[in-house]
Amino acid sequence: MATRKSSSKSKRPVSRGKSGRPPRQRHAQARAAHRAKTAKSNGASGANKWSHHVMETSDAMDIQKDIFKTGSAESIARSLKHSSTASRRRKGSPFQSAMSMLNFYINRAGRNLPKERRDTLQRAKRKLREAFGREPR
């Protein structure tokens, strides 16, 4: 009778490269290295610059430069209304365009927006609703 060797699961031989790791692990390692390298070249928050790109290249509406940095809510609302009604490149109504631009700026600033500035922009939302004859919220 022939003796049988203990049957163990036959593992498929893994081809290993120069690094000694299987191909899938080498790929993950290379991707991690690439991400680290591009993060250094793009600055600390390279991936978070998409909103800046949108503000610079958006075809949605031409707005007055630095309008959100002005002091009064009234002037912000007045300028946004003028820009949205004059624009021919918007997709929605003038009110929708103006309000979405204001919301986009508030959301883009995030936690970096001081409370007094946020309050001014919230007042600008109310003024914008009034300017377009909408009911205040």
N, C-alpha and C positions, 0 to 999 in steps of 0.2 A: 504494500500500500504506500502510496506516495504521501509524503508529509506536506501539509499545506502551510504556507506562511500565513501569519495572522493578517487578515484582510483589513487594511486601513483605507480610508478614503483616498482615492488617488487624486492628488492635487495637480492641477495643471501647472506646468512649469511657468514661472513668471520671468519674462525677460527683463533684465535690469540693465540700466544704462550706466554711464560713467559715475553718476551720483549715487548709484547703489539703490535707487528707489524705483518702484514700478512706474510705468509711463503716466498713469493717472495722477500719481502724487507729484511727479516732476512737473506736470502741466499746472497743477494748483500752485506749486511753489513758484513757478515762473510768472503766473498771473499776479500773485501777491507781490512779487518783486516789482512787476511793472506798475501796479497800483501805487506802491510806495514811491517809486521814482516819479510818476506823473503828479502825485500829490505834492511832492517837494517843489517841482517846477511850476505848478499852478498856484502856489501859495498855500496857506493853511486851509483855506476853505474853497478850493478850486471847484469842487462839485456844487457848491451853493451859489454859483454866479449866474445861474440860468435866468433868474428874475432880472438881474441887471441887464443881461443881453436882451430880454424881452422889452424892457423900458427903452433901450437904445434903438432897437431895430423894429419895433412893433409898427405895423401898418394900420393899426386900429384908429388912432386919432392923434392929431397934432395938438399938443397942449403947450401952454405958455411955460417957458423955462423956469424952473424953481418955484412953480406956483404953490406947491405943497409946503414950501418953507416960509411963505409969507405969513404975516401975523394974524389976519382976521379970517374968520370962517366965511363971512360975507364975500370977501374978494375971491376966496377959493371957489365958492359956489358959483359966483358970477362968471369967473373965467372958465370953469368946466362947462357951464351951460353954453357959453359962447362957442367954445371949441367943439362941443358935441353937435350943436346945431349947424355949425359952418362946415363940418367935416362931411365929405361925400364917401369916405372909405369905411365907414362904420357898418357893422352887420346888423345890429339891433336898433332900437329906437334911440333918440338922443339921450333920453333919461337913463336907459340901460347902460349906454356907453359911458356917460359921465359917472354914474354910480359905481360901475365896475372898475373904472380907473381909480377912483378914490379908495375903494375897498382894496384893490391891488396894492396901492401904495401903503395903506395901513398894515396889511398882512405882510408885505415885504419887509417893513421896518421891524415888525415883530416885537420882541422884548426890548429892543434898543430904542424904541420910541418913548420919550419921556411922557409922564402922565398928563402934564399940561398940554403938550402937543397933541396927544391922543384925544383929549377932551375937545380941543379946537377942531380937530378933524371930524369928530362925532357931531359937533355943532354944524360943521359944513355939510354933513349928510342931511341934517334936518333942513338947513337953508336950501339945499339943492332940491329936496322934495317940495318945499314951498315954492321955489322958483318955477318948477314944472307943474305946479298946481296939483300935486299929489297930497294925500293925507299924511300928516306926520305920524310917526310910530312912537 
